[in-house]
């Protein structure tokens, strides 16, 4: 007599016959994209709610969205502009600095929020079934909403400082779109890493501080490179630094004295390349661990 098939085989064939799948199994990439699109209203609502709640305990509330980068800019101006006197090599140093701080803050905050996207919302991840990419995407959207709020103030500040609106300001739009794609992709990479190793969130402030100093937020990278004999790979890394690329493009759009000769070669190709590589690669990297989030 042949032995009966194991019960697990019977259950597997029964499930297959009725179209049942493993709970929490990773869907195909096209299916995952469709699921993510179907949750677009949730993503928007979640981002808006997080933005509203961010400073709900502070008396000044949402004013801190503007005050935080402005206070940072004031500190950097005192230290780098006055004490270290880096302003002597940069025309229109205050617009240069304020623009750099605002654009850098967009990237830094996107990365920090992405690092905690899964680990900081673990209750939601374990309680509900939805594409987990909704969380880093929503948090990146939150930072974009905050940037749009800050850009209004930045325009006013630049106008007061003598940088009046002109057609070249429209170049900031594609630059910020590419930066947003880059930020979102990098946030997804760090969301997966942070879900597995929450301690990454404690390490990121040190990484971001080092990255900021290498991104020309407070000083001119071309001037630094001109005065120093650095190895070729260091020069290339500084010129191709994605944060510096997006900051340079927005400065080029907004500041009249920030001319094309201060941009790295093929700057738009660099900006597009970083955005595509991180947006696509980061999304696929995050999707590949979809069934692991919230377990363990």
C-alpha positions as CSV (number, residue, x, y, z in Angstrom):
1,X,0.0,0.0,0.0
2,X,1.2,3.5,-0.8
3,X,1.5,5.9,2.1
4,X,-1.0,8.8,2.2
5,X,0.3,12.2,1.1
6,X,1.5,14.3,4.0
7,X,-1.1,16.7,5.4
8,X,1.0,19.8,4.4
9,X,0.9,18.6,0.8
10,X,-2.9,18.3,0.9
11,X,-3.2,21.8,2.4
12,X,-0.9,23.3,-0.2
13,X,-2.8,21.7,-3.1
14,X,-6.1,22.8,-1.5
15,X,-4.9,26.3,-1.2
16,X,-3.6,26.4,-4.7
17,X,-6.9,25.1,-6.0
18,X,-8.8,27.9,-4.4
19,X,-6.4,30.7,-5.2
20,X,-5.1,31.1,-1.7
21,X,-1.6,32.5,-1.1
22,X,0.8,32.7,1.9
23,X,-0.2,35.5,4.3
24,X,2.3,38.4,4.0
25,X,4.0,36.9,0.9
26,X,5.7,39.5,-1.3
27,X,3.7,40.4,-4.4
28,X,5.3,40.8,-7.8
29,X,6.8,44.2,-8.5
30,X,3.9,45.3,-10.9
31,X,1.3,44.2,-8.3
32,X,3.2,46.0,-5.6
33,X,3.2,49.2,-7.6
34,X,-0.6,48.9,-8.1
35,X,-1.1,48.3,-4.4
36,X,1.0,51.3,-3.6
37,X,-0.9,53.5,-6.0
38,X,-4.2,52.3,-4.5
39,X,-3.0,53.6,-1.1
40,X,-2.2,57.1,-2.4
41,X,-4.9,58.7,-0.4
42,X,-3.6,57.0,2.8
43,X,-0.1,58.1,2.0
44,X,-1.1,61.7,1.5
45,X,-3.3,61.8,4.7
46,X,-0.5,60.1,6.7
47,X,2.1,62.6,5.5
48,X,-0.2,65.6,6.3
49,X,-1.1,64.2,9.7
50,X,2.6,63.6,10.6
51,X,3.5,67.1,9.5
52,X,0.7,68.7,11.6
53,X,1.6,66.7,14.7
54,X,5.3,67.3,14.4
55,X,5.3,70.5,16.4
56,X,1.9,70.1,18.1
57,X,3.5,70.2,21.6
58,X,5.4,73.4,20.9
59,X,3.8,76.8,21.6
60,X,5.0,78.2,18.3
61,X,3.7,75.1,16.5
62,X,4.4,75.0,12.7
63,X,6.5,78.2,12.9
64,X,9.4,75.8,13.9
65,X,9.3,74.4,10.4
66,X,10.8,77.7,9.3
67,X,12.7,78.7,12.5
68,X,14.8,75.5,12.7
69,X,16.7,75.9,9.3
70,X,16.9,79.7,9.9
71,X,18.5,79.2,13.3
72,X,20.9,76.7,11.8
73,X,21.8,79.2,9.1
74,X,22.4,81.9,11.7
75,X,24.8,79.6,13.7
76,X,26.7,78.6,10.5
77,X,26.9,82.3,9.5
78,X,28.4,83.2,12.8
79,X,30.9,80.4,12.8
80,X,31.8,80.0,9.1
81,X,30.9,83.5,7.8
82,X,32.4,85.6,10.6
83,X,34.8,83.5,12.8
84,X,36.3,81.4,10.0
85,X,35.7,84.1,7.4
86,X,34.7,81.8,4.6
87,X,32.3,84.5,3.3
88,X,35.2,86.5,1.8
89,X,35.4,83.9,-1.0
90,X,31.7,83.7,-1.8
91,X,29.7,86.5,-3.4
92,X,26.3,87.0,-1.8
93,X,27.2,84.7,1.1
94,X,24.0,85.1,3.0
95,X,21.7,83.9,0.1
96,X,24.3,81.3,-0.6
97,X,24.2,80.0,3.0
98,X,20.4,80.2,3.5
99,X,19.7,78.4,0.3
100,X,22.2,75.7,1.1
101,X,20.8,75.1,4.6
102,X,17.2,74.9,3.4
103,X,18.0,72.4,0.6
104,X,20.3,70.3,2.8
105,X,17.6,70.2,5.5
106,X,15.2,68.6,3.0
107,X,17.6,65.8,2.3
108,X,18.8,65.3,5.9
109,X,15.2,65.2,7.3
110,X,14.0,62.8,4.6
111,X,16.8,60.4,5.4
112,X,16.3,60.6,9.2
113,X,12.5,60.0,8.9
114,X,13.1,57.2,6.4
115,X,15.5,55.5,8.8
116,X,12.6,55.2,11.4
117,X,9.9,54.6,8.8
118,X,9.3,50.9,9.8
119,X,10.8,50.7,13.3
120,X,9.0,53.8,14.4
121,X,5.7,52.6,13.1
122,X,6.0,48.9,14.1
123,X,2.5,48.8,15.7
124,X,0.9,49.9,12.4
125,X,3.0,47.5,10.4
126,X,2.0,44.5,12.6
127,X,-1.7,45.5,12.9
128,X,-2.6,46.2,9.3
129,X,-1.9,44.8,5.8
130,X,-0.7,47.4,3.3
131,X,2.4,47.9,1.1
132,X,5.1,48.8,3.6
133,X,6.6,51.2,1.1
134,X,3.7,53.5,1.9
135,X,5.5,54.5,5.1
136,X,8.9,55.8,3.7
137,X,7.0,57.3,0.7
138,X,4.6,59.1,3.1
139,X,7.4,60.4,5.2
140,X,9.3,61.6,2.2
141,X,6.1,63.4,1.1
142,X,5.9,65.0,4.6
143,X,9.4,66.4,4.1
144,X,8.4,67.7,0.6
145,X,5.4,69.4,2.1
146,X,7.6,71.0,4.8
147,X,10.1,72.1,2.0
148,X,7.3,73.8,0.1
149,X,6.3,75.7,3.2
150,X,9.9,76.7,3.8
151,X,10.4,77.7,0.1
152,X,7.9,80.5,0.5
153,X,9.9,81.9,3.3
154,X,13.1,81.4,1.4
155,X,11.8,83.4,-1.5
156,X,10.9,86.2,0.8
157,X,14.4,86.1,2.4
158,X,16.2,86.1,-0.9
159,X,14.1,89.0,-2.1
160,X,14.9,91.0,1.0
161,X,18.6,90.2,0.4
162,X,18.4,91.5,-3.2
163,X,17.7,88.4,-5.2
164,X,14.6,89.3,-7.1
165,X,12.4,86.7,-8.9
166,X,13.3,86.0,-12.5
167,X,12.8,83.3,-15.1
168,X,15.8,81.3,-13.9
169,X,14.1,80.6,-10.6
170,X,11.9,78.1,-12.5
171,X,15.1,75.9,-12.8
172,X,14.6,75.1,-9.1
173,X,11.5,73.1,-9.9
174,X,13.2,70.2,-11.9
175,X,16.1,70.3,-9.5
176,X,13.8,69.8,-6.5
177,X,11.8,67.1,-8.3
178,X,15.0,65.2,-8.9
179,X,16.1,65.8,-5.3
180,X,12.8,64.5,-4.0
181,X,13.2,61.3,-6.1
182,X,16.7,60.8,-4.7
183,X,15.6,61.4,-1.1
184,X,12.7,59.0,-1.4
185,X,14.9,56.2,-2.8
186,X,17.6,56.7,-0.2
187,X,14.9,56.8,2.5
188,X,13.7,53.4,1.3
189,X,17.2,51.9,1.5
190,X,17.6,53.2,5.1
191,X,14.0,52.1,6.0
192,X,14.9,48.5,5.2
193,X,18.2,48.8,7.0
194,X,16.6,50.5,10.0
195,X,13.9,47.8,10.2
196,X,16.6,45.2,10.6
197,X,19.0,47.2,12.8
198,X,17.2,50.1,14.6
199,X,20.6,51.3,16.0
200,X,21.2,52.8,12.5
201,X,19.0,55.7,13.6
202,X,21.5,56.6,16.3
203,X,24.4,56.5,13.9
204,X,22.8,58.6,11.1
205,X,23.2,62.0,12.8
206,X,27.0,61.5,12.7
207,X,26.9,60.3,9.1
208,X,24.7,63.3,8.1
209,X,26.9,65.8,9.8
210,X,29.9,64.5,8.0
211,X,28.0,64.5,4.7
212,X,26.9,68.0,5.3
213,X,30.4,69.3,5.7
214,X,31.3,67.6,2.4
215,X,28.4,69.1,0.6
216,X,29.4,72.8,0.5
217,X,26.5,74.0,2.6
218,X,28.6,76.6,4.4
219,X,31.5,77.1,2.0
220,X,32.4,77.0,-1.7
221,X,33.6,73.5,-2.9
222,X,35.3,74.9,-6.0
223,X,37.3,77.3,-3.8
224,X,38.3,74.5,-1.4
225,X,39.5,72.4,-4.3
226,X,41.4,75.2,-5.9
227,X,43.5,75.9,-2.8
228,X,44.3,72.2,-1.9
229,X,46.2,69.4,-3.6
230,X,43.7,66.6,-3.0
231,X,43.8,63.1,-4.5
232,X,41.8,62.8,-7.7
233,X,39.2,60.4,-6.2
234,X,38.5,62.9,-3.4
235,X,38.0,65.7,-6.0
236,X,35.7,63.5,-8.0
237,X,33.7,62.4,-5.0
238,X,33.2,66.1,-3.9
239,X,32.1,67.1,-7.4
240,X,29.7,64.2,-7.8
241,X,28.3,64.4,-4.2
242,X,24.5,64.2,-4.8
243,X,23.6,66.6,-2.0
244,X,26.1,69.2,-3.3
245,X,24.7,68.7,-6.9
246,X,21.1,69.5,-5.8
247,X,22.2,72.4,-3.6
248,X,24.3,73.8,-6.5
249,X,21.4,73.6,-8.9
250,X,19.0,75.5,-6.6
251,X,21.7,78.1,-5.9
252,X,22.3,78.5,-9.6
253,X,18.5,79.0,-10.1
254,X,18.0,81.5,-7.2
255,X,21.3,83.5,-6.9
256,X,22.4,85.8,-9.7
257,X,26.1,85.7,-8.8
258,X,26.1,81.9,-8.7
259,X,27.1,81.4,-12.3
260,X,27.4,78.2,-14.4
261,X,31.2,78.1,-14.0
262,X,30.7,77.1,-10.3
263,X,28.7,74.0,-11.3
264,X,30.4,70.7,-11.8
265,X,30.5,69.3,-15.4
266,X,27.4,67.6,-16.7
267,X,25.5,68.7,-13.5
268,X,22.0,67.9,-14.8
269,X,23.1,64.5,-16.0
270,X,24.5,63.9,-12.5
271,X,21.3,65.1,-10.8
272,X,19.2,62.9,-13.1
273,X,21.5,59.9,-12.7
274,X,21.5,60.0,-8.9
275,X,17.7,60.4,-8.8
276,X,17.0,57.5,-11.2
277,X,19.5,55.1,-9.5
278,X,18.3,55.8,-6.0
279,X,14.6,56.0,-6.8
280,X,14.5,52.7,-8.8
281,X,17.2,50.9,-6.9
282,X,15.9,52.0,-3.5
283,X,12.4,50.9,-4.3
284,X,13.4,47.5,-5.5
285,X,15.7,47.0,-2.6
286,X,12.9,47.8,-0.2
287,X,10.3,45.7,-2.0
288,X,12.6,42.6,-1.8
289,X,12.2,42.5,2.0
290,X,8.5,43.3,2.0
291,X,7.5,40.0,3.8
292,X,10.1,40.5,6.5
293,X,8.9,43.9,7.9
294,X,7.2,43.6,11.3
295,X,8.3,40.1,12.0
296,X,10.7,38.9,14.7
